[in-house]
Amino acid sequence: MDPELLKILACPVCKTPVEYHEAESVLACAKCRRRYAVKDDIPNMLPEEASRESPPRGDEHRGG
């Protein structure tokens, strides 16, 4: 994935910069946990086709 492209890419849903995970060929958003597939160095940034990462264990039910 082109490093210059990564500098300008952001999640189309929450506008947070994304990180490239080469082993999985995905761009990941840490804020909303969406994961966008990358095929042949072309990211698919369509929100309706993104997968969602499960929250870390213990974060599902925060409250008092």
N, CA, C and O atoms as a Tripos MOL2 file, in Angstrom:
@<TRIPOS>MOLECULE
protein
  256   255    64     0     0
PROTEIN
NO_CHARGES

@<TRIPOS>ATOM
      1 N           0.8500   -1.1710    0.0000 N.3       1 MET1
      2 CA          0.0000    0.0000    0.0000 C.3       1 MET1
      3 C           0.8970    1.2360    0.0000 C.2       1 MET1
      4 O           1.8690    1.3020    0.7520 O.2       1 MET1
      5 N           0.5770    2.1860   -0.8220 N.am      2 ASP2
      6 CA          1.3670    3.4070   -0.9660 C.3       2 ASP2
      7 C           1.3380    4.2340    0.3300 C.2       2 ASP2
      8 O           0.2630    4.6390    0.7710 O.2       2 ASP2
      9 N           2.5050    4.4910    0.9450 N.am      3 PRO3
     10 CA          2.5510    5.2640    2.1880 C.3       3 PRO3
     11 C           1.9640    6.6720    2.0470 C.2       3 PRO3
     12 O           1.3730    7.1930    2.9930 O.2       3 PRO3
     13 N           2.1210    7.2800    0.8920 N.am      4 GLU4
     14 CA          1.5570    8.6210    0.6790 C.3       4 GLU4
     15 C           0.0290    8.5780    0.6820 C.2       4 GLU4
     16 O          -0.6160    9.5010    1.1800 O.2       4 GLU4
     17 N          -0.5450    7.5270    0.1360 N.am      5 LEU5
     18 CA         -1.9970    7.3660    0.1450 C.3       5 LEU5
     19 C          -2.5000    7.1620    1.5720 C.2       5 LEU5
     20 O          -3.5310    7.7130    1.9570 O.2       5 LEU5
     21 N          -1.7710    6.3720    2.3520 N.am      6 LEU6
     22 CA         -2.1720    6.1270    3.7390 C.3       6 LEU6
     23 C          -2.2310    7.4070    4.5620 C.2       6 LEU6
     24 O          -3.0380    7.5180    5.4850 O.2       6 LEU6
     25 N          -1.3830    8.3690    4.2330 N.am      7 LYS7
     26 CA         -1.3690    9.6380    4.9690 C.3       7 LYS7
     27 C          -2.6700   10.4090    4.8270 C.2       7 LYS7
     28 O          -3.0280   11.1830    5.7150 O.2       7 LYS7
     29 N          -3.3910   10.2100    3.7160 N.am      8 ILE8
     30 CA         -4.5940   11.0050    3.4770 C.3       8 ILE8
     31 C          -5.8970   10.2260    3.6480 C.2       8 ILE8
     32 O          -6.9740   10.8210    3.6560 O.2       8 ILE8
     33 N          -5.8100    8.9010    3.7860 N.am      9 LEU9
     34 CA         -7.0360    8.1110    3.9140 C.3       9 LEU9
     35 C          -7.6180    8.2140    5.3180 C.2       9 LEU9
     36 O          -6.8910    8.2010    6.3110 O.2       9 LEU9
     37 N          -8.9350    8.3170    5.3780 N.am     10 ALA10
     38 CA         -9.6570    8.3500    6.6490 C.3      10 ALA10
     39 C         -10.9240    7.5270    6.5080 C.2      10 ALA10
     40 O         -11.4350    7.3290    5.4050 O.2      10 ALA10
     41 N         -11.4160    7.0570    7.6220 N.am     11 CYS11
     42 CA        -12.6650    6.2990    7.6370 C.3      11 CYS11
     43 C         -13.7830    7.1960    7.1120 C.2      11 CYS11
     44 O         -13.9500    8.3120    7.6040 O.2      11 CYS11
     45 N         -14.5470    6.7370    6.1320 N.am     12 PRO12
     46 CA        -15.6190    7.5710    5.5850 C.3      12 PRO12
     47 C         -16.7920    7.7550    6.5480 C.2      12 PRO12
     48 O         -17.6320    8.6290    6.3350 O.2      12 PRO12
     49 N         -16.8580    6.9490    7.5960 N.am     13 VAL13
     50 CA        -17.9560    7.0530    8.5540 C.3      13 VAL13
     51 C         -17.6410    8.0590    9.6590 C.2      13 VAL13
     52 O         -18.4310    8.9660    9.9230 O.2      13 VAL13
     53 N         -16.4740    7.8960   10.3090 N.am     14 CYS14
     54 CA        -16.1650    8.7530   11.4610 C.3      14 CYS14
     55 C         -15.0100    9.7190   11.2160 C.2      14 CYS14
     56 O         -14.6660   10.5140   12.0910 O.2      14 CYS14
     57 N         -14.4140    9.6500   10.0310 N.am     15 LYS15
     58 CA        -13.3470   10.5790    9.6020 C.3      15 LYS15
     59 C         -12.0280   10.4170   10.3540 C.2      15 LYS15
     60 O         -11.1860   11.3140   10.3110 O.2      15 LYS15
     61 N         -11.8340    9.3000   11.0340 N.am     16 THR16
     62 CA        -10.5880    9.0160   11.7420 C.3      16 THR16
     63 C          -9.5730    8.4140   10.7680 C.2      16 THR16
     64 O          -9.9560    7.6110    9.9180 O.2      16 THR16
     65 N          -8.2890    8.7790   10.8670 N.am     17 PRO17
     66 CA         -7.2840    8.1470   10.0090 C.3      17 PRO17
     67 C          -7.2920    6.6270   10.1990 C.2      17 PRO17
     68 O          -7.5240    6.1320   11.3030 O.2      17 PRO17
     69 N          -7.0390    5.9000    9.1210 N.am     18 VAL18
     70 CA         -7.0330    4.4370    9.1770 C.3      18 VAL18
     71 C          -5.6040    3.9170    9.1760 C.2      18 VAL18
     72 O          -4.6810    4.6070    8.7430 O.2      18 VAL18
     73 N          -5.4300    2.6920    9.6640 N.am     19 GLU19
     74 CA         -4.1280    2.0320    9.6880 C.3      19 GLU19
     75 C          -4.1850    0.8160    8.7810 C.2      19 GLU19
     76 O          -5.1930    0.1120    8.7340 O.2      19 GLU19
     77 N          -3.0910    0.5720    8.0560 N.am     20 TYR20
     78 CA         -3.0300   -0.5770    7.1590 C.3      20 TYR20
     79 C          -2.4760   -1.7790    7.9030 C.2      20 TYR20
     80 O          -1.4170   -1.6970    8.5240 O.2      20 TYR20
     81 N          -3.1940   -2.8970    7.8400 N.am     21 HIS21
     82 CA         -2.7510   -4.1650    8.4160 C.3      21 HIS21
     83 C          -2.4210   -5.0920    7.2480 C.2      21 HIS21
     84 O          -3.2980   -5.7410    6.6770 O.2      21 HIS21
     85 N          -1.1420   -5.1350    6.9130 N.am     22 GLU22
     86 CA         -0.6960   -5.8510    5.7160 C.3      22 GLU22
     87 C          -1.0160   -7.3450    5.7680 C.2      22 GLU22
     88 O          -1.4240   -7.9180    4.7580 O.2      22 GLU22
     89 N          -0.8410   -7.9800    6.9180 N.am     23 ALA23
     90 CA         -1.0750   -9.4180    7.0310 C.3      23 ALA23
     91 C          -2.5180   -9.7960    6.7060 C.2      23 ALA23
     92 O          -2.7830  -10.8830    6.1920 O.2      23 ALA23
     93 N          -3.4500   -8.8840    7.0100 N.am     24 GLU24
     94 CA         -4.8670   -9.1430    6.7620 C.3      24 GLU24
     95 C          -5.3860   -8.4380    5.5110 C.2      24 GLU24
     96 O          -6.5220   -8.6660    5.0970 O.2      24 GLU24
     97 N          -4.5690   -7.5950    4.9160 N.am     25 SER25
     98 CA         -4.9640   -6.7780    3.7620 C.3      25 SER25
     99 C          -6.2240   -5.9720    4.0510 C.2      25 SER25
    100 O          -7.1990   -6.0170    3.3000 O.2      25 SER25
    101 N          -6.1790   -5.2290    5.1630 N.am     26 VAL26
    102 CA         -7.3040   -4.3680    5.5280 C.3      26 VAL26
    103 C          -6.7990   -3.0180    6.0160 C.2      26 VAL26
    104 O          -5.6810   -2.8910    6.5150 O.2      26 VAL26
    105 N          -7.6550   -2.0140    5.8570 N.am     27 LEU27
    106 CA         -7.4660   -0.7290    6.5100 C.3      27 LEU27
    107 C          -8.3980   -0.7430    7.7110 C.2      27 LEU27
    108 O          -9.5850   -1.0370    7.5710 O.2      27 LEU27
    109 N          -7.8760   -0.4300    8.8810 N.am     28 ALA28
    110 CA         -8.6610   -0.5170   10.1050 C.3      28 ALA28
    111 C          -8.8220    0.8510   10.7430 C.2      28 ALA28
    112 O          -7.8780    1.6380   10.8100 O.2      28 ALA28
    113 N         -10.0320    1.1200   11.2090 N.am     29 CYS29
    114 CA        -10.3310    2.3490   11.9350 C.3      29 CYS29
    115 C         -10.3930    2.0110   13.4220 C.2      29 CYS29
    116 O         -11.2070    1.1870   13.8390 O.2      29 CYS29
    117 N          -9.5420    2.6390   14.2140 N.am     30 ALA30
    118 CA         -9.4990    2.3600   15.6460 C.3      30 ALA30
    119 C         -10.7140    2.9200   16.3810 C.2      30 ALA30
    120 O         -11.1050    2.3860   17.4190 O.2      30 ALA30
    121 N         -11.3120    3.9810   15.8600 N.am     31 LYS31
    122 CA        -12.4310    4.6150   16.5630 C.3      31 LYS31
    123 C         -13.7320    3.8280   16.4160 C.2      31 LYS31
    124 O         -14.3420    3.4620   17.4210 O.2      31 LYS31
    125 N         -14.1650    3.5630   15.1950 N.am     32 CYS32
    126 CA        -15.4540    2.8780   14.9970 C.3      32 CYS32
    127 C         -15.2880    1.3920   14.6930 C.2      32 CYS32
    128 O         -16.2740    0.6770   14.5140 O.2      32 CYS32
    129 N         -14.0300    0.9250   14.6340 N.am     33 ARG33
    130 CA        -13.6840   -0.4920   14.4550 C.3      33 ARG33
    131 C         -14.1080   -1.0830   13.1140 C.2      33 ARG33
    132 O         -14.2290   -2.3020   12.9890 O.2      33 ARG33
    133 N         -14.3330   -0.2390   12.1140 N.am     34 ARG34
    134 CA        -14.6260   -0.7580   10.7800 C.3      34 ARG34
    135 C         -13.3230   -1.1920   10.1290 C.2      34 ARG34
    136 O         -12.2630   -0.6170   10.3760 O.2      34 ARG34
    137 N         -13.4240   -2.2190    9.2900 N.am     35 ARG35
    138 CA        -12.2650   -2.7570    8.5850 C.3      35 ARG35
    139 C         -12.6040   -2.8130    7.1050 C.2      35 ARG35
    140 O         -13.5810   -3.4400    6.6970 O.2      35 ARG35
    141 N         -11.7810   -2.1470    6.3140 N.am     36 TYR36
    142 CA        -12.0040   -2.0230    4.8720 C.3      36 TYR36
    143 C         -11.0080   -2.9030    4.1290 C.2      36 TYR36
    144 O          -9.7990   -2.7910    4.3330 O.2      36 TYR36
    145 N         -11.5100   -3.7680    3.2800 N.am     37 ALA37
    146 CA        -10.6570   -4.6920    2.5290 C.3      37 ALA37
    147 C          -9.7820   -3.9420    1.5270 C.2      37 ALA37
    148 O         -10.1890   -2.9290    0.9580 O.2      37 ALA37
    149 N          -8.5750   -4.4630    1.3270 N.am     38 VAL38
    150 CA         -7.6430   -3.9360    0.3300 C.3      38 VAL38
    151 C          -7.2980   -5.0860   -0.6050 C.2      38 VAL38
    152 O          -6.8280   -6.1350   -0.1640 O.2      38 VAL38
    153 N          -7.5340   -4.8850   -1.8990 N.am     39 LYS39
    154 CA         -7.2310   -5.9190   -2.8930 C.3      39 LYS39
    155 C          -6.3880   -5.2920   -3.9940 C.2      39 LYS39
    156 O          -6.7740   -4.2820   -4.5820 O.2      39 LYS39
    157 N          -5.2380   -5.8930   -4.2680 N.am     40 ASP40
    158 CA         -4.3040   -5.3690   -5.2760 C.3      40 ASP40
    159 C          -3.9550   -3.9080   -5.0060 C.2      40 ASP40
    160 O          -3.8910   -3.0960   -5.9280 O.2      40 ASP40
    161 N          -3.7320   -3.5840   -3.7390 N.am     41 ASP41
    162 CA         -3.3870   -2.2290   -3.2780 C.3      41 ASP41
    163 C          -4.5000   -1.2040   -3.5030 C.2      41 ASP41
    164 O          -4.2430    0.0000   -3.4760 O.2      41 ASP41
    165 N          -5.7180   -1.6620   -3.7220 N.am     42 ILE42
    166 CA         -6.8560   -0.7550   -3.9050 C.3      42 ILE42
    167 C          -7.8120   -0.9470   -2.7280 C.2      42 ILE42
    168 O          -8.4020   -2.0170   -2.5800 O.2      42 ILE42
    169 N          -7.9690    0.0880   -1.8850 N.am     43 PRO43
    170 CA         -8.8720   -0.0480   -0.7430 C.3      43 PRO43
    171 C         -10.3380    0.0930   -1.1520 C.2      43 PRO43
    172 O         -10.6850    0.9350   -1.9800 O.2      43 PRO43
    173 N         -11.1830   -0.7330   -0.5670 N.am     44 ASN44
    174 CA        -12.6280   -0.6330   -0.7570 C.3      44 ASN44
    175 C         -13.1740    0.0940    0.4680 C.2      44 ASN44
    176 O         -13.3750   -0.5100    1.5220 O.2      44 ASN44
    177 N         -13.4120    1.3900    0.3210 N.am     45 MET45
    178 CA        -13.8170    2.2280    1.4470 C.3      45 MET45
    179 C         -15.3290    2.4380    1.5130 C.2      45 MET45
    180 O         -15.7840    3.4450    2.0550 O.2      45 MET45
    181 N         -16.0990    1.5220    0.9820 N.am     46 LEU46
    182 CA        -17.5540    1.6210    1.0490 C.3      46 LEU46
    183 C         -18.0250    1.1420    2.4240 C.2      46 LEU46
    184 O         -17.8230   -0.0220    2.7680 O.2      46 LEU46
    185 N         -18.6470    2.0160    3.2130 N.am     47 PRO47
    186 CA        -19.0730    1.6330    4.5660 C.3      47 PRO47
    187 C         -19.9770    0.4090    4.5980 C.2      47 PRO47
    188 O         -19.8770   -0.4090    5.5130 O.2      47 PRO47
    189 N         -20.8560    0.2710    3.6140 N.am     48 GLU48
    190 CA        -21.7800   -0.8640    3.6270 C.3      48 GLU48
    191 C         -21.0830   -2.2020    3.3600 C.2      48 GLU48
    192 O         -21.6710   -3.2580    3.5940 O.2      48 GLU48
    193 N         -19.8510   -2.1700    2.8770 N.am     49 GLU49
    194 CA        -19.1040   -3.4010    2.6300 C.3      49 GLU49
    195 C         -18.0170   -3.6460    3.6780 C.2      49 GLU49
    196 O         -17.3020   -4.6460    3.6090 O.2      49 GLU49
    197 N         -17.8920   -2.7450    4.6400 N.am     50 ALA50
    198 CA        -16.8880   -2.8930    5.6900 C.3      50 ALA50
    199 C         -17.3470   -3.9150    6.7190 C.2      50 ALA50
    200 O         -18.5430   -4.1000    6.9460 O.2      50 ALA50
    201 N         -16.3730   -4.5720    7.3350 N.am     51 SER51
    202 CA        -16.6920   -5.4570    8.4510 C.3      51 SER51
    203 C         -16.4300   -4.6880    9.7380 C.2      51 SER51
    204 O         -15.7820   -3.6410    9.7190 O.2      51 SER51
    205 N         -16.9300   -5.2030   10.8490 N.am     52 ARG52
    206 CA        -16.7190   -4.5470   12.1370 C.3      52 ARG52
    207 C         -15.9410   -5.4850   13.0430 C.2      52 ARG52
    208 O         -16.2660   -6.6660   13.1640 O.2      52 ARG52
    209 N         -14.9170   -4.9470   13.6740 N.am     53 GLU53
    210 CA        -14.1240   -5.7070   14.6270 C.3      53 GLU53
    211 C         -14.8760   -5.7370   15.9520 C.2      53 GLU53
    212 O         -15.4820   -4.7400   16.3460 O.2      53 GLU53
    213 N         -14.8410   -6.8610   16.6310 N.am     54 SER54
    214 CA        -15.4830   -6.9640   17.9380 C.3      54 SER54
    215 C         -14.7360   -6.0980   18.9400 C.2      54 SER54
    216 O         -13.5150   -5.9650   18.8520 O.2      54 SER54
    217 N         -15.4570   -5.5040   19.8990 N.am     55 PRO55
    218 CA        -14.7680   -4.7100   20.9210 C.3      55 PRO55
    219 C         -13.9070   -5.6080   21.8010 C.2      55 PRO55
    220 O         -14.2060   -6.7920   21.9580 O.2      55 PRO55
    221 N         -12.8390   -5.0540   22.3770 N.am     56 PRO56
    222 CA        -12.0110   -5.8610   23.2800 C.3      56 PRO56
    223 C         -12.8550   -6.3950   24.4280 C.2      56 PRO56
    224 O         -13.7960   -5.7350   24.8690 O.2      56 PRO56
    225 N         -12.5310   -7.5590   24.9010 N.am     57 ARG57
    226 CA        -13.2950   -8.1940   25.9730 C.3      57 ARG57
    227 C         -13.3450   -7.2900   27.2030 C.2      57 ARG57
    228 O         -12.3200   -6.7620   27.6360 O.2      57 ARG57
    229 N         -14.5260   -7.1190   27.7520 N.am     58 GLY58
    230 CA        -14.7040   -6.2700   28.9210 C.3      58 GLY58
    231 C         -15.1970   -4.8830   28.5810 C.2      58 GLY58
    232 O         -15.6580   -4.1650   29.4690 O.2      58 GLY58
    233 N         -15.1160   -4.4780   27.3170 N.am     59 ASP59
    234 CA        -15.5550   -3.1460   26.9120 C.3      59 ASP59
    235 C         -17.0080   -3.1240   26.4630 C.2      59 ASP59
    236 O         -17.5520   -2.0520   26.1970 O.2      59 ASP59
    237 N         -17.6490   -4.2920   26.3730 N.am     60 GLU60
    238 CA        -18.9990   -4.3440   25.8290 C.3      60 GLU60
    239 C         -20.0120   -3.6480   26.7270 C.2      60 GLU60
    240 O         -20.9350   -2.9950   26.2380 O.2      60 GLU60
    241 N         -19.8430   -3.7850   28.0370 N.am     61 HIS61
    242 CA        -20.8490   -3.2640   28.9680 C.3      61 HIS61
    243 C         -20.1860   -2.4020   30.0260 C.2      61 HIS61
    244 O         -19.9040   -2.8600   31.1330 O.2      61 HIS61
    245 N         -19.9480   -1.1870   29.6850 N.am     62 ARG62
    246 CA        -19.3860   -0.2640   30.6640 C.3      62 ARG62
    247 C         -20.5230    0.4850   31.3240 C.2      62 ARG62
    248 O         -21.5220    0.8150   30.6850 O.2      62 ARG62
    249 N         -20.3690    0.7350   32.5480 N.am     63 GLY63
    250 CA        -21.4070    1.4740   33.2440 C.3      63 GLY63
    251 C         -21.2120    1.3680   34.7390 C.2      63 GLY63
    252 O         -20.2560    0.7590   35.2210 O.2      63 GLY63
    253 N         -22.1300    1.9670   35.4550 N.am     64 GLY64
    254 CA        -21.9380    2.0190   36.8870 C.3      64 GLY64
    255 C         -22.9440    1.2910   37.5690 C.2      64 GLY64
    256 O         -22.9350    1.2290   38.7980 O.2      64 GLY64
@<TRIPOS>BOND
     1     1     2 1
     2     2     3 1
     3     3     4 2
     4     3     5 am
     5     5     6 1
     6     6     7 1
     7     7     8 2
     8     7     9 am
     9     9    10 1
    10    10    11 1
    11    11    12 2
    12    11    13 am
    13    13    14 1
    14    14    15 1
    15    15    16 2
    16    15    17 am
    17    17    18 1
    18    18    19 1
    19    19    20 2
    20    19    21 am
    21    21    22 1
    22    22    23 1
    23    23    24 2
    24    23    25 am
    25    25    26 1
    26    26    27 1
    27    27    28 2
    28    27    29 am
    29    29    30 1
    30    30    31 1
    31    31    32 2
    32    31    33 am
    33    33    34 1
    34    34    35 1
    35    35    36 2
    36    35    37 am
    37    37    38 1
    38    38    39 1
    39    39    40 2
    40    39    41 am
    41    41    42 1
    42    42    43 1
    43    43    44 2
    44    43    45 am
    45    45    46 1
    46    46    47 1
    47    47    48 2
    48    47    49 am
    49    49    50 1
    50    50    51 1
    51    51    52 2
    52    51    53 am
    53    53    54 1
    54    54    55 1
    55    55    56 2
    56    55    57 am
    57    57    58 1
    58    58    59 1
    59    59    60 2
    60    59    61 am
    61    61    62 1
    62    62    63 1
    63    63    64 2
    64    63    65 am
    65    65    66 1
    66    66    67 1
    67    67    68 2
    68    67    69 am
    69    69    70 1
    70    70    71 1
    71    71    72 2
    72    71    73 am
    73    73    74 1
    74    74    75 1
    75    75    76 2
    76    75    77 am
    77    77    78 1
    78    78    79 1
    79    79    80 2
    80    79    81 am
    81    81    82 1
    82    82    83 1
    83    83    84 2
    84    83    85 am
    85    85    86 1
    86    86    87 1
    87    87    88 2
    88    87    89 am
    89    89    90 1
    90    90    91 1
    91    91    92 2
    92    91    93 am
    93    93    94 1
    94    94    95 1
    95    95    96 2
    96    95    97 am
    97    97    98 1
    98    98    99 1
    99    99   100 2
   100    99   101 am
   101   101   102 1
   102   102   103 1
   103   103   104 2
   104   103   105 am
   105   105   106 1
   106   106   107 1
   107   107   108 2
   108   107   109 am
   109   109   110 1
   110   110   111 1
   111   111   112 2
   112   111   113 am
   113   113   114 1
   114   114   115 1
   115   115   116 2
   116   115   117 am
   117   117   118 1
   118   118   119 1
   119   119   120 2
   120   119   121 am
   121   121   122 1
   122   122   123 1
   123   123   124 2
   124   123   125 am
   125   125   126 1
   126   126   127 1
   127   127   128 2
   128   127   129 am
   129   129   130 1
   130   130   131 1
   131   131   132 2
   132   131   133 am
   133   133   134 1
   134   134   135 1
   135   135   136 2
   136   135   137 am
   137   137   138 1
   138   138   139 1
   139   139   140 2
   140   139   141 am
   141   141   142 1
   142   142   143 1
   143   143   144 2
   144   143   145 am
   145   145   146 1
   146   146   147 1
   147   147   148 2
   148   147   149 am
   149   149   150 1
   150   150   151 1
   151   151   152 2
   152   151   153 am
   153   153   154 1
   154   154   155 1
   155   155   156 2
   156   155   157 am
   157   157   158 1
   158   158   159 1
   159   159   160 2
   160   159   161 am
   161   161   162 1
   162   162   163 1
   163   163   164 2
   164   163   165 am
   165   165   166 1
   166   166   167 1
   167   167   168 2
   168   167   169 am
   169   169   170 1
   170   170   171 1
   171   171   172 2
   172   171   173 am
   173   173   174 1
   174   174   175 1
   175   175   176 2
   176   175   177 am
   177   177   178 1
   178   178   179 1
   179   179   180 2
   180   179   181 am
   181   181   182 1
   182   182   183 1
   183   183   184 2
   184   183   185 am
   185   185   186 1
   186   186   187 1
   187   187   188 2
   188   187   189 am
   189   189   190 1
   190   190   191 1
   191   191   192 2
   192   191   193 am
   193   193   194 1
   194   194   195 1
   195   195   196 2
   196   195   197 am
   197   197   198 1
   198   198   199 1
   199   199   200 2
   200   199   201 am
   201   201   202 1
   202   202   203 1
   203   203   204 2
   204   203   205 am
   205   205   206 1
   206   206   207 1
   207   207   208 2
   208   207   209 am
   209   209   210 1
   210   210   211 1
   211   211   212 2
   212   211   213 am
   213   213   214 1
   214   214   215 1
   215   215   216 2
   216   215   217 am
   217   217   218 1
   218   218   219 1
   219   219   220 2
   220   219   221 am
   221   221   222 1
   222   222   223 1
   223   223   224 2
   224   223   225 am
   225   225   226 1
   226   226   227 1
   227   227   228 2
   228   227   229 am
   229   229   230 1
   230   230   231 1
   231   231   232 2
   232   231   233 am
   233   233   234 1
   234   234   235 1
   235   235   236 2
   236   235   237 am
   237   237   238 1
   238   238   239 1
   239   239   240 2
   240   239   241 am
   241   241   242 1
   242   242   243 1
   243   243   244 2
   244   243   245 am
   245   245   246 1
   246   246   247 1
   247   247   248 2
   248   247   249 am
   249   249   250 1
   250   250   251 1
   251   251   252 2
   252   251   253 am
   253   253   254 1
   254   254   255 1
   255   255   256 2
@<TRIPOS>SUBSTRUCTURE
     1 MET1         2 RESIDUE 1 A MET
     2 ASP2         6 RESIDUE 1 A ASP
     3 PRO3        10 RESIDUE 1 A PRO
     4 GLU4        14 RESIDUE 1 A GLU
     5 LEU5        18 RESIDUE 1 A LEU
     6 LEU6        22 RESIDUE 1 A LEU
     7 LYS7        26 RESIDUE 1 A LYS
     8 ILE8        30 RESIDUE 1 A ILE
     9 LEU9        34 RESIDUE 1 A LEU
    10 ALA10       38 RESIDUE 1 A ALA
    11 CYS11       42 RESIDUE 1 A CYS
    12 PRO12       46 RESIDUE 1 A PRO
    13 VAL13       50 RESIDUE 1 A VAL
    14 CYS14       54 RESIDUE 1 A CYS
    15 LYS15       58 RESIDUE 1 A LYS
    16 THR16       62 RESIDUE 1 A THR
    17 PRO17       66 RESIDUE 1 A PRO
    18 VAL18       70 RESIDUE 1 A VAL
    19 GLU19       74 RESIDUE 1 A GLU
    20 TYR20       78 RESIDUE 1 A TYR
    21 HIS21       82 RESIDUE 1 A HIS
    22 GLU22       86 RESIDUE 1 A GLU
    23 ALA23       90 RESIDUE 1 A ALA
    24 GLU24       94 RESIDUE 1 A GLU
    25 SER25       98 RESIDUE 1 A SER
    26 VAL26      102 RESIDUE 1 A VAL
    27 LEU27      106 RESIDUE 1 A LEU
    28 ALA28      110 RESIDUE 1 A ALA
    29 CYS29      114 RESIDUE 1 A CYS
    30 ALA30      118 RESIDUE 1 A ALA
    31 LYS31      122 RESIDUE 1 A LYS
    32 CYS32      126 RESIDUE 1 A CYS
    33 ARG33      130 RESIDUE 1 A ARG
    34 ARG34      134 RESIDUE 1 A ARG
    35 ARG35      138 RESIDUE 1 A ARG
    36 TYR36      142 RESIDUE 1 A TYR
    37 ALA37      146 RESIDUE 1 A ALA
    38 VAL38      150 RESIDUE 1 A VAL
    39 LYS39      154 RESIDUE 1 A LYS
    40 ASP40      158 RESIDUE 1 A ASP
    41 ASP41      162 RESIDUE 1 A ASP
    42 ILE42      166 RESIDUE 1 A ILE
    43 PRO43      170 RESIDUE 1 A PRO
    44 ASN44      174 RESIDUE 1 A ASN
    45 MET45      178 RESIDUE 1 A MET
    46 LEU46      182 RESIDUE 1 A LEU
    47 PRO47      186 RESIDUE 1 A PRO
    48 GLU48      190 RESIDUE 1 A GLU
    49 GLU49      194 RESIDUE 1 A GLU
    50 ALA50      198 RESIDUE 1 A ALA
    51 SER51      202 RESIDUE 1 A SER
    52 ARG52      206 RESIDUE 1 A ARG
    53 GLU53      210 RESIDUE 1 A GLU
    54 SER54      214 RESIDUE 1 A SER
    55 PRO55      218 RESIDUE 1 A PRO
    56 PRO56      222 RESIDUE 1 A PRO
    57 ARG57      226 RESIDUE 1 A ARG
    58 GLY58      230 RESIDUE 1 A GLY
    59 ASP59      234 RESIDUE 1 A ASP
    60 GLU60      238 RESIDUE 1 A GLU
    61 HIS61      242 RESIDUE 1 A HIS
    62 ARG62      246 RESIDUE 1 A ARG
    63 GLY63      250 RESIDUE 1 A GLY
    64 GLY64      254 RESIDUE 1 A GLY
